[in-house]
Amino acid sequence: MIAIPISEAREHLADLGNRVSLRGERLVVERRGKVLFALVPVEDLELLERIEDRLDLDVLRVAKDEASKPWAEVKKALGL
């Protein structure tokens, strides 16, 4: 991944956009050595969102399973 100072990103945004969208490069923009944000291809963003959605569904499924347990079983599992 290539790091770009924010001052350079400001001056060359269109070129950076082309590098990301056409060549699939992943860039991070920094200020004083600290990463502020990343420029990534849309395909990478869509994949990340699908992964997050899948993780959210997994959490919901577990929560649903926990909620469907009888109260006596929950108390026993908690040692109450």
Biopython code that builds the backbone (N, CA, C, O; Angstrom):
import numpy as np
from Bio.PDB.StructureBuilder import StructureBuilder

atoms = [
    (1, "MET", "N", (0.857, -1.172, 0.000)),
    (1, "MET", "CA", (0.000, 0.000, 0.000)),
    (1, "MET", "C", (0.906, 1.239, 0.000)),
    (1, "MET", "O", (1.927, 1.281, 0.687)),
    (2, "ILE", "N", (0.518, 2.214, -0.763)),
    (2, "ILE", "CA", (1.324, 3.423, -0.929)),
    (2, "ILE", "C", (0.762, 4.529, -0.051)),
    (2, "ILE", "O", (-0.449, 4.750, -0.015)),
    (3, "ALA", "N", (1.648, 5.221, 0.656)),
    (3, "ALA", "CA", (1.244, 6.337, 1.514)),
    (3, "ALA", "C", (1.496, 7.652, 0.782)),
    (3, "ALA", "O", (2.558, 7.866, 0.197)),
    (4, "ILE", "N", (0.498, 8.522, 0.831)),
    (4, "ILE", "CA", (0.561, 9.826, 0.160)),
    (4, "ILE", "C", (0.305, 10.909, 1.207)),
    (4, "ILE", "O", (-0.649, 10.805, 1.979)),
    (5, "PRO", "N", (1.148, 11.952, 1.244)),
    (5, "PRO", "CA", (0.851, 13.070, 2.151)),
    (5, "PRO", "C", (-0.434, 13.780, 1.705)),
    (5, "PRO", "O", (-0.727, 13.853, 0.512)),
    (6, "ILE", "N", (-1.183, 14.293, 2.662)),
    (6, "ILE", "CA", (-2.462, 14.920, 2.335)),
    (6, "ILE", "C", (-2.287, 16.112, 1.406)),
    (6, "ILE", "O", (-3.155, 16.380, 0.575)),
    (7, "SER", "N", (-1.180, 16.828, 1.534)),
    (7, "SER", "CA", (-0.947, 17.971, 0.643)),
    (7, "SER", "C", (-0.839, 17.509, -0.806)),
    (7, "SER", "O", (-1.358, 18.160, -1.713)),
    (8, "GLU", "N", (-0.169, 16.392, -1.015)),
    (8, "GLU", "CA", (-0.058, 15.837, -2.372)),
    (8, "GLU", "C", (-1.411, 15.306, -2.847)),
    (8, "GLU", "O", (-1.763, 15.477, -4.014)),
    (9, "ALA", "N", (-2.164, 14.671, -1.968)),
    (9, "ALA", "CA", (-3.483, 14.145, -2.330)),
    (9, "ALA", "C", (-4.402, 15.272, -2.780)),
    (9, "ALA", "O", (-5.156, 15.124, -3.742)),
    (10, "ARG", "N", (-4.332, 16.403, -2.074)),
    (10, "ARG", "CA", (-5.148, 17.564, -2.426)),
    (10, "ARG", "C", (-4.830, 18.045, -3.842)),
    (10, "ARG", "O", (-5.734, 18.364, -4.615)),
    (11, "GLU", "N", (-3.560, 18.092, -4.169)),
    (11, "GLU", "CA", (-3.129, 18.609, -5.460)),
    (11, "GLU", "C", (-3.381, 17.632, -6.609)),
    (11, "GLU", "O", (-3.543, 18.051, -7.755)),
    (12, "HIS", "N", (-3.412, 16.343, -6.309)),
    (12, "HIS", "CA", (-3.465, 15.332, -7.372)),
    (12, "HIS", "C", (-4.646, 14.374, -7.219)),
    (12, "HIS", "O", (-4.543, 13.203, -7.582)),
    (13, "LEU", "N", (-5.744, 14.852, -6.695)),
    (13, "LEU", "CA", (-6.882, 13.973, -6.420)),
    (13, "LEU", "C", (-7.362, 13.242, -7.674)),
    (13, "LEU", "O", (-7.615, 12.039, -7.616)),
    (14, "ALA", "N", (-7.490, 13.929, -8.785)),
    (14, "ALA", "CA", (-7.971, 13.276, -10.010)),
    (14, "ALA", "C", (-7.023, 12.158, -10.433)),
    (14, "ALA", "O", (-7.471, 11.075, -10.809)),
    (15, "ASP", "N", (-5.713, 12.415, -10.375)),
    (15, "ASP", "CA", (-4.738, 11.387, -10.741)),
    (15, "ASP", "C", (-4.796, 10.203, -9.782)),
    (15, "ASP", "O", (-4.720, 9.049, -10.206)),
    (16, "LEU", "N", (-4.930, 10.490, -8.497)),
    (16, "LEU", "CA", (-5.024, 9.412, -7.515)),
    (16, "LEU", "C", (-6.291, 8.589, -7.739)),
    (16, "LEU", "O", (-6.275, 7.364, -7.620)),
    (17, "GLY", "N", (-7.379, 9.270, -8.064)),
    (17, "GLY", "CA", (-8.619, 8.566, -8.372)),
    (17, "GLY", "C", (-8.453, 7.618, -9.544)),
    (17, "GLY", "O", (-8.979, 6.505, -9.525)),
    (18, "ASN", "N", (-7.735, 8.044, -10.553)),
    (18, "ASN", "CA", (-7.467, 7.175, -11.707)),
    (18, "ASN", "C", (-6.608, 5.980, -11.314)),
    (18, "ASN", "O", (-6.863, 4.859, -11.754)),
    (19, "ARG", "N", (-5.601, 6.213, -10.496)),
    (19, "ARG", "CA", (-4.740, 5.116, -10.058)),
    (19, "ARG", "C", (-5.548, 4.067, -9.302)),
    (19, "ARG", "O", (-5.340, 2.865, -9.466)),
    (20, "VAL", "N", (-6.460, 4.536, -8.484)),
    (20, "VAL", "CA", (-7.270, 3.621, -7.683)),
    (20, "VAL", "C", (-8.292, 2.903, -8.561)),
    (20, "VAL", "O", (-8.403, 1.678, -8.515)),
    (21, "SER", "N", (-9.032, 3.661, -9.352)),
    (21, "SER", "CA", (-10.127, 3.057, -10.115)),
    (21, "SER", "C", (-9.652, 2.253, -11.322)),
    (21, "SER", "O", (-10.224, 1.205, -11.623)),
    (22, "LEU", "N", (-8.633, 2.718, -12.006)),
    (22, "LEU", "CA", (-8.197, 2.039, -13.229)),
    (22, "LEU", "C", (-7.143, 0.966, -12.992)),
    (22, "LEU", "O", (-7.138, -0.068, -13.660)),
    (23, "ARG", "N", (-6.258, 1.215, -12.043)),
    (23, "ARG", "CA", (-5.176, 0.263, -11.793)),
    (23, "ARG", "C", (-5.400, -0.593, -10.548)),
    (23, "ARG", "O", (-4.652, -1.538, -10.298)),
    (24, "GLY", "N", (-6.423, -0.262, -9.775)),
    (24, "GLY", "CA", (-6.716, -1.052, -8.583)),
    (24, "GLY", "C", (-5.761, -0.817, -7.432)),
    (24, "GLY", "O", (-5.679, -1.638, -6.519)),
    (25, "GLU", "N", (-5.027, 0.308, -7.462)),
    (25, "GLU", "CA", (-4.103, 0.595, -6.366)),
    (25, "GLU", "C", (-4.877, 0.932, -5.102)),
    (25, "GLU", "O", (-6.006, 1.420, -5.152)),
    (26, "ARG", "N", (-4.247, 0.661, -3.979)),
    (26, "ARG", "CA", (-4.783, 1.043, -2.671)),
    (26, "ARG", "C", (-3.819, 2.066, -2.085)),
    (26, "ARG", "O", (-2.619, 1.817, -1.969)),
    (27, "LEU", "N", (-4.360, 3.207, -1.722)),
    (27, "LEU", "CA", (-3.534, 4.291, -1.214)),
    (27, "LEU", "C", (-4.021, 4.732, 0.158)),
    (27, "LEU", "O", (-5.221, 4.718, 0.432)),
    (28, "VAL", "N", (-3.091, 5.122, 1.013)),
    (28, "VAL", "CA", (-3.469, 5.745, 2.275)),
    (28, "VAL", "C", (-2.978, 7.181, 2.261)),
    (28, "VAL", "O", (-1.899, 7.481, 1.750)),
    (29, "VAL", "N", (-3.783, 8.054, 2.827)),
    (29, "VAL", "CA", (-3.436, 9.471, 2.889)),
    (29, "VAL", "C", (-3.061, 9.786, 4.322)),
    (29, "VAL", "O", (-3.785, 9.461, 5.263)),
    (30, "GLU", "N", (-1.896, 10.437, 4.468)),
    (30, "GLU", "CA", (-1.344, 10.717, 5.790)),
    (30, "GLU", "C", (-1.205, 12.205, 6.045)),
    (30, "GLU", "O", (-1.077, 13.009, 5.122)),
    (31, "ARG", "N", (-1.233, 12.547, 7.323)),
    (31, "ARG", "CA", (-0.867, 13.889, 7.773)),
    (31, "ARG", "C", (0.097, 13.700, 8.935)),
    (31, "ARG", "O", (-0.236, 13.062, 9.934)),
    (32, "ARG", "N", (1.290, 14.259, 8.796)),
    (32, "ARG", "CA", (2.349, 14.148, 9.802)),
    (32, "ARG", "C", (2.621, 12.705, 10.201)),
    (32, "ARG", "O", (2.839, 12.399, 11.373)),
    (33, "GLY", "N", (2.604, 11.821, 9.202)),
    (33, "GLY", "CA", (2.912, 10.415, 9.437)),
    (33, "GLY", "C", (1.770, 9.583, 9.981)),
    (33, "GLY", "O", (1.930, 8.380, 10.185)),
    (34, "LYS", "N", (0.612, 10.199, 10.223)),
    (34, "LYS", "CA", (-0.543, 9.464, 10.736)),
    (34, "LYS", "C", (-1.533, 9.231, 9.596)),
    (34, "LYS", "O", (-1.895, 10.160, 8.875)),
    (35, "VAL", "N", (-1.964, 7.979, 9.444)),
    (35, "VAL", "CA", (-2.912, 7.645, 8.381)),
    (35, "VAL", "C", (-4.274, 8.233, 8.709)),
    (35, "VAL", "O", (-4.816, 8.011, 9.791)),
    (36, "LEU", "N", (-4.829, 8.997, 7.747)),
    (36, "LEU", "CA", (-6.138, 9.627, 7.920)),
    (36, "LEU", "C", (-7.254, 8.817, 7.279)),
    (36, "LEU", "O", (-8.311, 8.619, 7.876)),
    (37, "PHE", "N", (-7.012, 8.353, 6.067)),
    (37, "PHE", "CA", (-8.016, 7.583, 5.345)),
    (37, "PHE", "C", (-7.348, 6.845, 4.198)),
    (37, "PHE", "O", (-6.174, 7.054, 3.892)),
    (38, "ALA", "N", (-8.137, 5.972, 3.571)),
    (38, "ALA", "CA", (-7.626, 5.181, 2.454)),
    (38, "ALA", "C", (-8.468, 5.431, 1.214)),
    (38, "ALA", "O", (-9.663, 5.714, 1.294)),
    (39, "LEU", "N", (-7.825, 5.322, 0.090)),
    (39, "LEU", "CA", (-8.506, 5.334, -1.202)),
    (39, "LEU", "C", (-8.382, 3.919, -1.750)),
    (39, "LEU", "O", (-7.278, 3.419, -1.963)),
    (40, "VAL", "N", (-9.525, 3.282, -1.976)),
    (40, "VAL", "CA", (-9.526, 1.900, -2.453)),
    (40, "VAL", "C", (-10.510, 1.770, -3.608)),
    (40, "VAL", "O", (-11.450, 2.559, -3.714)),
    (41, "PRO", "N", (-10.305, 0.791, -4.463)),
    (41, "PRO", "CA", (-11.260, 0.557, -5.548)),
    (41, "PRO", "C", (-12.649, 0.232, -4.985)),
    (41, "PRO", "O", (-12.779, -0.308, -3.886)),
    (42, "VAL", "N", (-13.660, 0.566, -5.748)),
    (42, "VAL", "CA", (-15.040, 0.320, -5.329)),
    (42, "VAL", "C", (-15.250, -1.168, -5.054)),
    (42, "VAL", "O", (-15.980, -1.524, -4.129)),
    (43, "GLU", "N", (-14.628, -2.034, -5.837)),
    (43, "GLU", "CA", (-14.774, -3.472, -5.633)),
    (43, "GLU", "C", (-14.301, -3.886, -4.240)),
    (43, "GLU", "O", (-14.912, -4.746, -3.606)),
    (44, "ASP", "N", (-13.217, -3.276, -3.764)),
    (44, "ASP", "CA", (-12.725, -3.574, -2.419)),
    (44, "ASP", "C", (-13.735, -3.118, -1.362)),
    (44, "ASP", "O", (-13.998, -3.829, -0.392)),
    (45, "LEU", "N", (-14.289, -1.938, -1.562)),
    (45, "LEU", "CA", (-15.288, -1.417, -0.632)),
    (45, "LEU", "C", (-16.517, -2.314, -0.597)),
    (45, "LEU", "O", (-17.033, -2.616, 0.479)),
    (46, "GLU", "N", (-16.988, -2.742, -1.761)),
    (46, "GLU", "CA", (-18.164, -3.615, -1.818)),
    (46, "GLU", "C", (-17.895, -4.944, -1.115)),
    (46, "GLU", "O", (-18.766, -5.465, -0.419)),
    (47, "LEU", "N", (-16.699, -5.490, -1.295)),
    (47, "LEU", "CA", (-16.336, -6.727, -0.616)),
    (47, "LEU", "C", (-16.328, -6.532, 0.896)),
    (47, "LEU", "O", (-16.853, -7.360, 1.640)),
    (48, "LEU", "N", (-15.734, -5.438, 1.341)),
    (48, "LEU", "CA", (-15.696, -5.135, 2.774)),
    (48, "LEU", "C", (-17.106, -5.028, 3.344)),
    (48, "LEU", "O", (-17.377, -5.538, 4.431)),
    (49, "GLU", "N", (-17.992, -4.375, 2.625)),
    (49, "GLU", "CA", (-19.372, -4.231, 3.094)),
    (49, "GLU", "C", (-20.087, -5.582, 3.143)),
    (49, "GLU", "O", (-20.872, -5.831, 4.058)),
    (50, "ARG", "N", (-19.824, -6.452, 2.174)),
    (50, "ARG", "CA", (-20.435, -7.788, 2.203)),
    (50, "ARG", "C", (-19.924, -8.593, 3.398)),
    (50, "ARG", "O", (-20.688, -9.308, 4.046)),
    (51, "ILE", "N", (-18.633, -8.472, 3.682)),
    (51, "ILE", "CA", (-18.055, -9.166, 4.841)),
    (51, "ILE", "C", (-18.685, -8.645, 6.128)),
    (51, "ILE", "O", (-19.053, -9.430, 7.002)),
    (52, "GLU", "N", (-18.809, -7.332, 6.250)),
    (52, "GLU", "CA", (-19.430, -6.754, 7.445)),
    (52, "GLU", "C", (-20.879, -7.215, 7.586)),
    (52, "GLU", "O", (-21.325, -7.524, 8.691)),
    (53, "ASP", "N", (-21.611, -7.261, 6.481)),
    (53, "ASP", "CA", (-22.999, -7.735, 6.525)),
    (53, "ASP", "C", (-23.055, -9.179, 7.010)),
    (53, "ASP", "O", (-23.904, -9.531, 7.829)),
    (54, "ARG", "N", (-22.152, -10.013, 6.505)),
    (54, "ARG", "CA", (-22.118, -11.419, 6.913)),
    (54, "ARG", "C", (-21.822, -11.529, 8.413)),
    (54, "ARG", "O", (-22.462, -12.315, 9.111)),
    (55, "LEU", "N", (-20.866, -10.754, 8.908)),
    (55, "LEU", "CA", (-20.547, -10.783, 10.334)),
    (55, "LEU", "C", (-21.737, -10.319, 11.173)),
    (55, "LEU", "O", (-22.021, -10.895, 12.223)),
    (56, "ASP", "N", (-22.428, -9.283, 10.712)),
    (56, "ASP", "CA", (-23.615, -8.805, 11.422)),
    (56, "ASP", "C", (-24.684, -9.895, 11.490)),
    (56, "ASP", "O", (-25.315, -10.081, 12.531)),
    (57, "LEU", "N", (-24.887, -10.613, 10.390)),
    (57, "LEU", "CA", (-25.869, -11.699, 10.378)),
    (57, "LEU", "C", (-25.475, -12.813, 11.340)),
    (57, "LEU", "O", (-26.324, -13.381, 12.026)),
    (58, "ASP", "N", (-24.181, -13.122, 11.385)),
    (58, "ASP", "CA", (-23.715, -14.160, 12.313)),
    (58, "ASP", "C", (-23.998, -13.758, 13.756)),
    (58, "ASP", "O", (-24.437, -14.584, 14.557)),
    (59, "VAL", "N", (-23.749, -12.496, 14.090)),
    (59, "VAL", "CA", (-24.010, -12.002, 15.447)),
    (59, "VAL", "C", (-25.502, -12.081, 15.754)),
    (59, "VAL", "O", (-25.889, -12.487, 16.850)),
    (60, "LEU", "N", (-26.337, -11.699, 14.799)),
    (60, "LEU", "CA", (-27.789, -11.771, 15.005)),
    (60, "LEU", "C", (-28.261, -13.205, 15.202)),
    (60, "LEU", "O", (-29.125, -13.467, 16.039)),
    (61, "ARG", "N", (-27.701, -14.127, 14.438)),
    (61, "ARG", "CA", (-28.096, -15.534, 14.578)),
    (61, "ARG", "C", (-27.737, -16.058, 15.969)),
    (61, "ARG", "O", (-28.537, -16.753, 16.597)),
    (62, "VAL", "N", (-26.554, -15.732, 16.443)),
    (62, "VAL", "CA", (-26.138, -16.167, 17.776)),
    (62, "VAL", "C", (-27.048, -15.553, 18.829)),
    (62, "VAL", "O", (-27.483, -16.242, 19.752)),
    (63, "ALA", "N", (-27.336, -14.267, 18.696)),
    (63, "ALA", "CA", (-28.210, -13.589, 19.659)),
    (63, "ALA", "C", (-29.598, -14.206, 19.651)),
    (63, "ALA", "O", (-30.214, -14.368, 20.704)),
    (64, "LYS", "N", (-30.090, -14.551, 18.473)),
    (64, "LYS", "CA", (-31.412, -15.172, 18.373)),
    (64, "LYS", "C", (-31.406, -16.530, 19.061)),
    (64, "LYS", "O", (-32.343, -16.867, 19.785)),
    (65, "ASP", "N", (-30.347, -17.313, 18.836)),
    (65, "ASP", "CA", (-30.241, -18.622, 19.481)),
    (65, "ASP", "C", (-30.184, -18.482, 20.995)),
    (65, "ASP", "O", (-30.810, -19.259, 21.716)),
    (66, "GLU", "N", (-29.437, -17.497, 21.479)),
    (66, "GLU", "CA", (-29.343, -17.267, 22.918)),
    (66, "GLU", "C", (-30.693, -16.847, 23.483)),
    (66, "GLU", "O", (-31.071, -17.270, 24.575)),
    (67, "ALA", "N", (-31.414, -16.022, 22.749)),
    (67, "ALA", "CA", (-32.698, -15.517, 23.228)),
    (67, "ALA", "C", (-33.750, -16.617, 23.274)),
    (67, "ALA", "O", (-34.717, -16.514, 24.029)),
    (68, "SER", "N", (-33.574, -17.669, 22.477)),
    (68, "SER", "CA", (-34.586, -18.718, 22.437)),
    (68, "SER", "C", (-34.369, -19.795, 23.498)),
    (68, "SER", "O", (-35.184, -20.709, 23.618)),
    (69, "LYS", "N", (-33.280, -19.702, 24.274)),
    (69, "LYS", "CA", (-33.040, -20.681, 25.331)),
    (69, "LYS", "C", (-34.007, -20.442, 26.486)),
    (69, "LYS", "O", (-34.335, -19.297, 26.796)),
    (70, "PRO", "N", (-34.466, -21.523, 27.123)),
    (70, "PRO", "CA", (-35.331, -21.352, 28.293)),
    (70, "PRO", "C", (-34.573, -20.639, 29.415)),
    (70, "PRO", "O", (-33.363, -20.807, 29.566)),
    (71, "TRP", "N", (-35.300, -19.848, 30.193)),
    (71, "TRP", "CA", (-34.704, -19.043, 31.263)),
    (71, "TRP", "C", (-33.941, -19.917, 32.252)),
    (71, "TRP", "O", (-32.876, -19.520, 32.724)),
    (72, "ALA", "N", (-34.455, -21.078, 32.570)),
    (72, "ALA", "CA", (-33.785, -21.970, 33.521)),
    (72, "ALA", "C", (-32.410, -22.385, 32.989)),
    (72, "ALA", "O", (-31.447, -22.479, 33.750)),
    (73, "GLU", "N", (-32.326, -22.630, 31.692)),
    (73, "GLU", "CA", (-31.052, -23.011, 31.074)),
    (73, "GLU", "C", (-30.055, -21.848, 31.109)),
    (73, "GLU", "O", (-28.866, -22.048, 31.356)),
    (74, "VAL", "N", (-30.544, -20.650, 30.862)),
    (74, "VAL", "CA", (-29.677, -19.459, 30.906)),
    (74, "VAL", "C", (-29.142, -19.268, 32.320)),
    (74, "VAL", "O", (-27.946, -19.042, 32.506)),
    (75, "LYS", "N", (-30.018, -19.357, 33.318)),
    (75, "LYS", "CA", (-29.576, -19.189, 34.715)),
    (75, "LYS", "C", (-28.533, -20.236, 35.081)),
    (75, "LYS", "O", (-27.546, -19.923, 35.745)),
    (76, "LYS", "N", (-28.745, -21.476, 34.653)),
    (76, "LYS", "CA", (-27.807, -22.536, 34.957)),
    (76, "LYS", "C", (-26.443, -22.255, 34.315)),
    (76, "LYS", "O", (-25.403, -22.435, 34.948)),
    (77, "ALA", "N", (-26.460, -21.812, 33.054)),
    (77, "ALA", "CA", (-25.205, -21.514, 32.353)),
    (77, "ALA", "C", (-24.452, -20.371, 33.017)),
    (77, "ALA", "O", (-23.222, -20.327, 32.983)),
    (78, "LEU", "N", (-25.194, -19.443, 33.623)),
    (78, "LEU", "CA", (-24.563, -18.309, 34.310)),
    (78, "LEU", "C", (-24.213, -18.620, 35.763)),
    (78, "LEU", "O", (-23.606, -17.801, 36.453)),
    (79, "GLY", "N", (-24.594, -19.791, 36.212)),
    (79, "GLY", "CA", (-24.310, -20.180, 37.587)),
    (79, "GLY", "C", (-25.208, -19.468, 38.596)),
    (79, "GLY", "O", (-24.790, -19.210, 39.726)),
    (80, "LEU", "N", (-26.409, -19.158, 38.203)),
    (80, "LEU", "CA", (-27.361, -18.467, 39.090)),
    (80, "LEU", "C", (-28.329, -19.449, 39.730)),
    (80, "LEU", "O", (-29.197, -19.045, 40.504)),
]
sb = StructureBuilder()
sb.init_structure("model")
sb.init_model(0)
sb.init_chain("A")
sb.init_seg("    ")
for serial, (resi, resn, name, xyz) in enumerate(atoms, 1):
    if name == "N":
        sb.init_residue(resn, " ", resi, " ")
    sb.init_atom(name, np.array(xyz, "f"), 0.0, 1.0, " ", f" {name:<3s}", serial, name[0])
structure = sb.get_structure()
